[in-house]
Amino acid sequence: MVHHRSTPHIAILNIPRREQLTMLWQMMQQPHTLYWRLRGESLNHHDLNHQLTQVLAADGYQDPAGIQQVIMDEIDRAEPQALLNMLQQYVQRQSHCRLVLMSRALPLTILRDPSLRPYVVWQAPSSAVHLIYNQMVLEVQTLGAAWVQVNGLPILDWEGELPRHLFFYLIHHPQAQARQIQQVLWSADEQGNLNRLLNAVNHRLRAVLGGHFVRYRHDKYRRLNNIHIDYDVLNFQKLLTENCNARTPQERIDLLEKALQLYRGDFLPMISAEWAVRVRADLAERYHQALVWLGELYLAMGNREQAVRYLLRAVYHQPQHSQSNALLMQAYLMNKDRRRVLEIYHRYLEAIPYNQMPDDTLQQLAVKAEEHGNS
């Protein structure tokens, strides 16, 4: 998962070469990008500076300050300490240039250096993260079909419904009272010692995950801090929050479209517990709002085709929602598509309760479409 960070920024791509080449082609389309493929073996500090000077001259860069992104390919050709020194100098300069490091092998020296860690984004198989940092790595997908990987391996057998339910509850609630969890997992008329039952379920969950996931203390279950978790709901919510703080319409569009890529369907559709139903409704509302925002942004930019694309999804998701219907009708009206405007309005009327008055804005848009048709 790529995270947005303040500069300086170092991205490490330790992924299969075919995927590296695909990403390389995409990155090379960006302006002011310098590609530097290291040549030779065991390159020292002098070798690295000499090669960089040659690459800058070959690409016509007299002033390196104009470069926004440098892609260093096959960094494992450099001596680890020489490369580390170069990166530490880059961080100290507080450069606004983004570094992308492509490696055939794990760059252990860089990954383990505490001074670089705040600036590094590392894309690699989760099994490699587990190897380097000696911590459990969980990749959790809950939007749409539920899917969990532990240290790069999928969980195919949860040893029953209760361990799976406990896992997803604690993924979404990093700490919870034992009584709260008991109420989630069992009905009020459940017989037996619930503390003992919960301990048994937690023991089975630990066996499924291959290690401790939570700690029980003071009648609370707390998720362990040393677990690396890539959770699609948190990533989705983070992108929506960043959208609210974005400076330009295009930045907002980029963040919202990334968020929509994560929303592959309803939250944990196979769990009917009250807590999951609440979260599901909240996330569905946020998903709908993201669609409406994108429709508004594209309309404001004059891109009616993209606006219609997202607003149709919003109306399909919530047919009775007045704002998304109004925006979609405006987009069609701008295209002088009277038939579509009236079609959307009639579908809206069918979706709202029979005793509910239609939204004033939608009525006015429908009247305007009728007038255009009669003129």
C-alpha positions in Angstrom: 0.0 0.0 0.0 1.4 3.3 -1.0 1.0 6.0 1.7 1.1 9.7 1.1 4.0 11.3 3.0 5.6 14.7 3.2 8.9 15.2 1.5 11.6 13.8 1.5 10.1 10.6 0.1 11.8 7.3 -0.7 9.8 4.6 -2.4 11.3 1.1 -2.6 9.9 -1.4 -5.2 11.1 -4.9 -4.2 8.5 -6.7 -6.4 8.8 -9.1 -9.4 10.6 -7.6 -12.3 7.6 -7.8 -14.6 5.6 -5.6 -12.2 8.6 -3.3 -11.8 8.7 -2.7 -15.5 5.0 -2.0 -15.7 5.3 0.6 -12.9 8.5 2.0 -14.5 6.7 2.6 -17.7 3.9 4.4 -15.8 6.3 6.5 -13.8 8.3 7.5 -16.9 5.2 9.2 -18.3 5.4 11.8 -15.4 7.2 15.0 -16.2 10.6 15.9 -14.9 11.5 12.3 -14.2 15.1 11.1 -14.3 15.9 7.4 -14.9 19.2 6.1 -13.5 20.1 2.5 -14.0 23.3 1.7 -12.0 26.1 0.0 -14.0 28.9 -2.1 -12.6 29.3 -3.9 -9.3 30.1 -2.9 -5.7 29.8 0.8 -6.5 31.3 3.1 -3.9 30.4 6.7 -3.0 32.6 8.1 -5.8 31.2 5.8 -8.4 27.6 6.7 -7.5 28.3 10.5 -7.7 30.2 10.0 -11.0 27.3 8.0 -12.6 24.7 10.5 -11.4 26.6 13.4 -13.0 26.8 11.5 -16.3 23.0 10.7 -16.2 22.2 14.3 -15.5 24.3 15.5 -18.4 22.9 12.9 -20.8 19.3 14.0 -20.0 20.2 17.7 -20.3 19.7 18.7 -16.7 22.0 21.5 -15.8 20.0 22.3 -12.7 19.0 19.2 -10.7 16.5 21.3 -8.8 14.1 21.0 -11.7 13.9 17.2 -11.3 10.8 16.0 -9.4 11.4 12.3 -9.5 14.6 10.1 -9.7 14.2 6.4 -10.5 17.3 4.4 -9.4 17.2 1.0 -10.9 19.2 -2.1 -9.8 20.4 -0.4 -6.6 21.8 -3.7 -5.4 24.8 -2.9 -7.6 25.9 -0.3 -5.1 27.8 -1.0 -1.9 25.2 -1.0 0.9 27.0 1.6 3.0 27.7 3.9 0.0 24.0 3.8 -1.0 22.9 4.4 2.6 25.2 7.5 2.9 23.8 8.9 -0.3 20.2 8.5 0.9 21.0 10.0 4.3 22.4 13.1 2.6 19.3 13.3 0.5 17.1 13.2 3.6 19.2 15.9 5.3 18.8 18.2 2.4 15.0 18.0 2.7 14.8 17.6 -1.0 11.4 17.8 -2.7 12.5 15.3 -5.3 11.0 11.8 -4.9 13.3 8.8 -5.0 12.1 5.5 -6.4 14.5 2.6 -5.7 14.1 -0.6 -7.7 16.0 -3.6 -6.4 16.5 -7.2 -7.3 17.2 -8.1 -3.7 16.0 -6.9 -0.3 17.8 -3.6 0.6 18.3 -4.6 4.2 20.7 -1.7 5.1 18.1 0.8 4.0 15.1 -0.9 5.6 16.8 -1.3 8.9 18.2 2.2 9.2 16.1 4.2 11.8 17.0 7.6 10.3 15.4 6.6 6.9 12.4 4.7 8.1 10.1 7.8 8.5 10.6 8.6 4.8 10.5 5.2 3.3 7.5 3.6 1.6 8.2 0.0 0.8 6.2 -2.1 -1.7 7.1 -5.8 -1.3 5.4 -9.1 -0.6 4.1 -9.2 3.0 6.2 -12.3 3.7 9.3 -10.1 3.2 8.0 -7.5 5.6 7.6 -10.3 8.2 11.1 -11.5 7.5 12.7 -8.1 8.0 10.8 -6.7 10.9 10.0 -10.0 12.7 6.4 -9.1 13.2 3.1 -10.5 12.1 1.8 -8.9 8.9 -2.0 -8.9 8.3 -3.6 -8.0 5.0 -7.3 -7.6 5.6 -10.0 -7.1 3.0 -13.5 -6.6 4.3 -15.2 -4.5 1.5 -16.8 -7.0 -0.7 -15.6 -10.6 -0.2 -13.7 -11.0 3.0 -10.1 -12.0 2.6 -7.2 -12.2 5.1 -3.5 -13.0 4.6 -1.0 -13.6 7.4 2.6 -13.1 6.4 1.6 -13.5 2.7 -0.4 -16.6 3.2 -4.2 -16.7 2.9 -6.4 -18.0 5.8 -8.5 -20.8 4.2 -9.8 -22.4 7.5 -11.0 -20.3 10.4 -11.8 -23.4 12.6 -15.4 -22.2 12.9 -17.5 -19.1 12.6 -16.7 -17.7 16.1 -12.9 -17.3 15.6 -13.5 -15.5 12.3 -16.2 -13.2 13.8 -13.9 -12.4 16.8 -11.0 -11.6 14.4 -13.0 -9.1 12.3 -14.6 -7.5 15.4 -11.1 -6.9 16.9 -9.7 -5.7 13.6 -12.3 -2.9 13.6 -12.2 -2.4 17.4 -8.5 -2.4 18.5 -9.7 -2.7 22.1 -12.9 -3.9 23.6 -14.3 -5.0 27.0 -14.7 -8.7 27.4 -18.4 -8.2 28.1 -18.9 -6.3 24.8 -17.3 -9.2 22.8 -19.4 -11.7 24.6 -22.5 -9.8 23.6 -21.4 -9.8 20.0 -20.6 -13.5 19.8 -23.4 -15.0 21.9 -27.0 -14.3 22.6 -28.3 -13.1 25.9 -29.7 -16.6 26.8 -26.4 -18.4 26.1 -25.7 -20.9 28.9 -22.2 -21.5 30.4 -19.2 -19.6 31.5 -18.8 -16.9 28.8 -15.3 -15.9 30.0 -14.2 -19.5 29.5 -15.9 -19.7 26.1 -14.3 -16.5 25.0 -10.8 -17.7 26.1 -11.4 -20.9 24.1 -12.4 -18.9 20.9 -9.4 -16.6 21.3 -7.1 -19.7 21.7 -8.5 -21.1 18.4 -8.0 -17.7 16.7 -4.4 -17.7 17.9 -3.9 -21.1 16.3 -5.4 -19.9 13.0 -3.2 -16.8 12.9 -0.1 -18.7 14.0 0.6 -16.2 16.9 -0.8 -13.8 19.5 -3.2 -11.2 18.1 -4.6 -9.6 21.3 -3.6 -9.3 24.9 -6.2 -9.7 27.7 -5.7 -7.3 30.7 -8.0 -5.5 33.1 -11.1 -7.2 31.6 -10.1 -5.8 28.1 -8.9 -7.4 24.9 -6.3 -5.1 23.2 -4.8 -5.7 19.8 -1.1 -6.0 20.0 0.9 -3.0 18.7 3.7 -4.9 17.0 1.4 -6.2 14.3 1.6 -4.6 10.9 -1.9 -4.3 9.5 -3.0 -3.3 6.0 -6.8 -2.9 6.5 -8.9 -1.8 3.5 -11.4 0.1 5.6 -8.7 2.2 7.3 -7.1 2.9 3.9 -10.5 3.9 2.5 -11.3 6.3 5.4 -7.8 7.8 5.2 -8.1 8.7 1.5 -11.5 10.3 2.2 -10.0 12.4 5.0 -7.0 13.4 2.8 -9.5 14.4 0.1 -11.0 17.0 2.6 -7.6 18.5 3.1 -6.5 18.5 -0.6 -5.5 21.8 -2.1 -6.7 21.4 -5.7 -9.7 19.8 -7.5 -7.3 17.3 -9.3 -5.8 16.2 -6.0 -9.3 15.6 -4.6 -10.2 13.6 -7.7 -7.1 11.4 -7.5 -7.7 10.6 -3.8 -11.4 9.9 -4.3 -10.8 7.6 -7.2 -8.2 5.7 -5.2 -10.7 5.4 -2.4 -13.4 4.0 -4.8 -10.9 1.4 -6.0 -10.8 0.0 -2.4 -14.6 -0.1 -2.1 -15.3 -3.5 -3.8 -18.7 -4.0 -2.1 -20.5 -4.0 1.3 -18.5 -4.3 4.5 -18.5 -8.0 5.7 -21.7 -9.0 3.9 -21.6 -12.5 5.6 -21.8 -11.1 9.1 -25.3 -10.0 10.3 -24.4 -8.8 13.8 -25.6 -5.3 14.8 -22.1 -3.8 14.9 -21.3 -5.0 11.4 -24.6 -3.7 10.1 -23.9 -0.2 11.5 -20.4 -0.1 10.0 -21.7 -1.4 6.7 -24.3 1.4 6.5 -21.8 4.1 7.5 -19.2 2.9 4.9 -21.9 2.7 2.2 -22.9 6.3 2.9 -19.3 7.4 2.6 -18.9 5.5 -0.6 -22.0 7.3 -2.0 -20.7 10.6 -0.8 -17.4 10.0 -2.6 -19.4 9.3 -5.9 -21.3 12.5 -5.5 -18.1 14.5 -4.8 -16.5 13.2 -7.9 -19.6 14.0 -9.9 -19.5 17.6 -8.6 -15.8 18.0 -9.2 -16.0 16.7 -12.8 -19.1 18.9 -13.5 -17.2 22.0 -12.2 -14.3 21.1 -14.5 -16.6 20.8 -17.5 -16.0 17.0 -17.9 -19.7 16.0 -18.2 -18.8 12.5 -19.4 -16.9 11.6 -16.2 -19.4 13.4 -14.1 -22.3 11.3 -15.5 -20.2 8.1 -15.0 -19.9 8.7 -11.3 -23.4 10.2 -10.8 -25.0 7.2 -12.5 -23.3 4.9 -9.9 -24.4 7.2 -7.1 -28.1 7.1 -8.3 -27.9 3.4 -8.7 -26.6 3.0 -5.2 -29.2 5.3 -3.6 -32.1 5.9 -6.1 -34.0 8.2 -3.7 -31.0 10.5 -3.0 -32.1 14.0 -4.2 -28.6 15.6 -4.5 -27.1 12.9 -6.7 -30.3 12.8 -8.9 -30.2 16.6 -9.2 -26.6 16.7 -10.3 -27.2 13.9 -12.8 -30.2 15.8 -14.2 -28.0 19.0 -14.5 -25.4 17.1 -16.4 -27.9 15.7 -18.9 -29.5 19.1 -19.2 -26.1 20.7 -20.0 -25.9 18.1 -22.8 -29.5 19.1 -23.9 -30.6 15.5 -23.3 -34.2 16.2 -22.3 -35.2 12.6 -22.5 -32.6 11.5 -20.0 -33.4 14.3 -17.6 -37.1 13.3 -17.5 -36.2 9.6 -17.3 -34.0 10.2 -14.2 -36.8 12.3 -12.6 -39.4 9.6 -13.1 -37.1 6.9 -11.6 -36.6 9.2 -8.6 -40.3 9.5 -8.2 -40.7 5.7 -8.2 -37.9 5.4 -5.6 -39.2 7.8 -3.0 -42.2 6.9 -0.6 -45.6 7.6 -2.1 -46.4 10.1 0.6 -43.1 12.1 0.2 -43.1 15.3 -1.8 -40.5 15.4 -4.6 -37.4 17.6 -4.0 -38.0 21.2 -5.2 -34.7 21.3 -7.2 -35.6 18.1 -9.1 -39.1 19.4 -9.9 -37.6 22.6 -11.3 -35.1 20.7 -13.5 -37.9 18.5 -14.8 -39.9 21.6 -15.7 -37.0 23.2 -17.4 -36.5 20.0 -19.5 -40.2 20.0 -20.4 -39.9 23.7 -21.5 -36.9 22.9 -23.6 -38.8 20.1 -25.3 -41.7 22.4 -26.1 -39.6 25.3 -27.4 
